[in-house]
């Protein structure tokens, strides 16, 4: 069993194809087992056709996408699979997109819930950061888990997921406030178009934003440099960039492509933001930027 450190309780909405695009997850979620079976189908015991699933709580119920939208959950226990020491599973749901992270990359993509089964509904992307072998294997496990799908039940703020011998319990959390992004440096890890995430090419200067506490920011596109402003709205879970004033040096091919991708997002208000305290994914239209913050 792996126990999380816990975060502030509450509900947070996160907008971005928050980024880190490593793949897809799968698992069947059966709620926690009961202390004993009953022959009466009405109380969760065996019925004439087999064994009915026990949700582990009279109030637990299969979830819908509407139940999950705008929520953030973090694992408090995982049984049937050992997480890497010191890590927890974090899942964010926002406007039909699910972002999953567990110590290294963030996996994000569209999801749906059909008859209580939660799974990716299309290809998922990842932040594509380099990970230690154990963390990379954990990303791959989560990808397979949610690609296959998990049975999901909700009891108050407790989300239970089950697949085979694996059961995961997660608690609702307020997540990380976007205000924490001010006064920090955002270093670009990669750019995303659709579900494809591309790391910054070798030979291209790493783009970054050095964001002041007042929102004034120095912008380096990987070729040109200049300034912009950053406004974060934790209530709306959005980031708004002011008009970028940059130099106009001609850029070679790879640098030009990266600069174009950066400026397509660092322009006006984002459509989605995902932030887990370290990795930030800012999405606008079909494009997203994946940053490491700090």
Residue pairs with C-beta under 8 A, 6 or more apart in sequence:
1 77
1 78
1 79
2 75
2 77
2 78
2 82
2 83
2 85
2 87
2 88
3 76
3 77
4 74
4 75
4 76
4 88
4 171
5 88
6 74
6 76
6 171
6 173
7 74
7 173
7 174
7 175
7 176
8 173
8 174
9 157
9 171
9 172
9 173
9 174
10 172
10 173
10 174
10 175
11 70
11 71
11 72
11 172
11 174
12 70
12 71
12 72
12 92
12 173
12 174
12 175
12 237
13 70
13 94
13 236
13 237
14 72
14 92
14 94
14 99
14 175
14 237
14 272
14 273
14 274
14 275
15 94
15 95
15 237
15 238
15 270
15 271
15 272
15 273
15 274
15 283
16 99
16 108
16 270
16 271
16 272
16 273
16 274
16 275
16 280
16 281
16 282
16 283
16 288
17 97
17 99
17 108
17 109
17 125
17 192
17 272
17 274
17 281
17 283
17 288
18 92
18 97
18 99
18 106
18 108
18 272
18 273
18 274
18 275
18 276
18 279
18 280
18 281
18 283
19 99
19 106
19 108
19 125
19 127
19 189
19 192
19 197
19 274
19 279
19 280
19 281
19 282
19 283
19 288
19 289
19 290
19 291
20 99
20 101
20 105
20 106
20 107
20 108
20 125
20 126
20 127
20 128
20 129
20 189
20 197
20 279
20 281
20 290
21 105
21 106
21 107
21 108
21 109
21 124
21 125
21 126
21 127
21 128
21 190
21 192
21 195
21 196
21 197
21 290
22 104
22 105
22 106
22 107
22 124
22 125
22 126
22 127
22 128
22 139
22 143
23 107
23 124
23 126
23 139
23 140
23 142
23 143
23 147
24 107
24 109
24 120
24 123
24 124
24 143
24 144
24 146
24 147
25 100
25 107
25 119
25 120
25 124
25 142
25 143
25 144
25 145
25 146
25 147
25 150
26 119
26 120
26 143
26 144
26 145
26 146
26 147
26 148
26 149
26 150
26 163
27 144
27 145
27 146
27 148
27 149
27 150
27 161
27 162
27 163
27 164
27 166
27 168
28 117
28 148
28 149
28 150
28 151
28 162
28 163
28 164
29 116
29 117
29 118
29 150
29 151
29 152
29 153
29 160
29 161
29 162
29 163
29 167
29 168
30 53
30 151
30 162
30 163
30 167
31 53
31 54
31 55
31 56
31 57
31 60
31 151
31 153
31 160
31 162
31 167
32 54
32 55
32 56
32 57
32 160
32 167
32 169
33 54
33 56
34 44
34 54
34 56
37 45
37 46
37 51
38 44
38 45
38 46
39 45
39 46
41 47
41 48
41 52
44 52
44 53
44 54
44 55
45 51
45 52
46 52
53 151
55 61
55 153
55 155
55 160
56 153
56 160
57 155
59 155
59 156
60 153
60 154
60 155
60 160
61 153
61 154
61 155
62 115
62 116
62 151
62 152
62 153
62 154
63 113
63 116
63 118
63 152
63 153
63 154
63 159
64 113
65 93
65 96
65 111
65 112
65 113
67 113
67 154
68 93
68 113
68 118
68 152
68 154
68 159
69 93
69 94
69 95
69 96
70 93
70 94
71 92
71 93
71 172
72 90
72 91
72 92
72 93
72 172
72 173
72 174
72 175
73 90
73 91
73 92
73 159
73 170
73 171
73 172
73 173
74 88
74 89
74 90
74 91
74 170
74 171
74 173
75 83
75 88
75 89
75 90
75 168
75 169
75 170
76 169
76 170
76 171
77 168
77 169
78 89
78 166
78 167
78 168
78 169
79 165
79 166
79 167
79 168
80 164
80 165
80 166
80 167
81 141
81 166
83 89
83 102
83 138
84 102
84 103
84 134
84 135
84 138
86 103
87 102
87 103
87 135
87 138
88 102
88 103
89 100
89 101
89 102
89 142
89 168
89 170
90 100
90 101
90 102
90 276
91 98
91 99
91 100
91 159
91 170
92 98
92 99
92 100
92 175
92 274
92 276
93 111
94 237
94 272
94 274
95 272
96 110
96 111
96 112
97 108
97 109
97 110
97 111
97 272
98 108
98 109
98 110
98 111
98 120
98 146
99 106
99 107
99 108
99 274
99 276
99 281
100 106
100 107
100 108
100 142
100 146
101 107
101 276
101 279
102 135
102 138
102 139
102 142
103 131
103 135
103 138
104 129
104 131
104 132
104 135
104 136
104 138
104 139
105 126
105 127
105 128
105 129
105 131
105 139
105 279
106 126
106 127
106 274
106 276
106 279
106 281
106 290
107 124
107 125
107 126
107 139
107 142
107 143
107 146
108 124
108 125
108 126
108 274
108 281
109 120
109 121
109 122
109 123
109 124
109 125
109 195
110 120
110 121
110 122
111 118
111 119
111 120
111 121
111 146
112 118
112 119
112 121
113 152
116 151
116 152
116 153
117 149
117 150
117 151
117 152
118 146
118 149
118 150
118 151
118 152
118 161
119 146
119 147
119 148
119 149
119 150
120 146
120 147
122 195
123 195
124 143
124 146
124 147
124 195
125 192
125 194
125 195
125 196
125 197
125 288
126 139
126 197
127 189
127 190
127 197
127 279
127 281
127 290
128 189
128 190
128 197
128 199
128 290
129 189
129 279
129 292
131 139
145 163
145 166
148 163
149 163
150 161
150 162
150 163
150 168
151 161
151 162
151 163
152 159
152 160
152 161
153 159
153 160
154 160
157 171
157 172
158 169
158 170
158 171
158 172
159 169
159 170
159 171
159 172
160 167
160 168
160 169
160 170
161 167
161 168
161 169
161 170
162 168
175 275
175 276
176 275
176 276
176 277
177 234
178 232
178 233
178 234
178 237
178 239
178 273
178 275
179 232
179 234
180 275
180 277
181 211
181 230
181 232
181 239
181 275
181 280
181 293
182 211
182 212
182 213
182 214
182 215
182 230
182 232
183 211
183 212
183 213
184 211
184 293
184 294
185 208
185 209
185 210
185 211
185 293
185 294
186 208
186 209
186 211
186 280
186 291
186 292
186 293
187 206
187 207
187 208
187 291
187 292
187 293
188 200
188 206
188 207
188 208
188 222
188 258
188 262
188 289
188 290
188 291
189 199
189 200
189 279
189 290
189 291
189 292
190 197
190 198
190 199
190 200
190 289
190 290
191 197
191 198
191 200
191 258
191 261
191 262
191 287
191 288
191 289
191 290
192 198
192 281
192 283
192 287
192 288
192 289
192 290
193 261
193 286
193 287
194 286
197 290
200 206
200 207
200 222
200 258
201 254
201 258
203 254
204 222
204 223
204 254
204 255
204 258
205 220
205 222
205 223
205 255
206 220
206 222
207 220
207 221
207 222
207 258
207 259
207 262
208 220
209 217
209 218
209 219
209 220
209 228
209 230
209 266
209 291
210 217
210 218
211 217
211 230
215 229
215 230
215 231
215 232
216 227
216 229
216 230
217 227
217 228
217 229
217 230
218 225
218 226
218 227
219 225
219 226
219 227
219 228
219 244
219 246
219 266
221 246
221 258
221 259
221 262
221 263
222 251
222 255
222 258
222 259
222 262
223 249
223 251
223 252
223 255
223 256
223 258
223 259
224 246
224 247
224 248
224 249
224 251
224 259
225 246
225 247
226 244
226 245
226 246
226 247
227 244
227 245
227 246
228 241
228 242
228 243
228 244
228 245
228 266
229 241
229 242
230 239
230 240
230 241
230 242
231 239
231 240
231 241
231 242
232 238
232 239
233 239
233 240
237 273
238 269
238 270
238 273
239 269
239 270
239 273
239 282
240 268
240 269
240 270
241 265
241 266
241 267
241 268
241 269
243 267
244 263
244 266
244 267
251 259
261 287
261 289
262 289
264 284
264 285
264 287
265 282
265 283
265 284
265 287
265 288
265 289
266 289
267 284
268 284
269 284
270 282
270 283
270 284
271 283
271 284
271 285
272 281
272 282
272 283
272 288
273 280
273 281
273 282
273 283
274 280
274 281
274 283
275 281
275 293
277 293
278 292
278 293
278 294
279 290
279 291
279 292
279 293
280 290
280 291
280 292
280 293
281 288
281 289
281 290
281 291
282 288
282 289
282 291
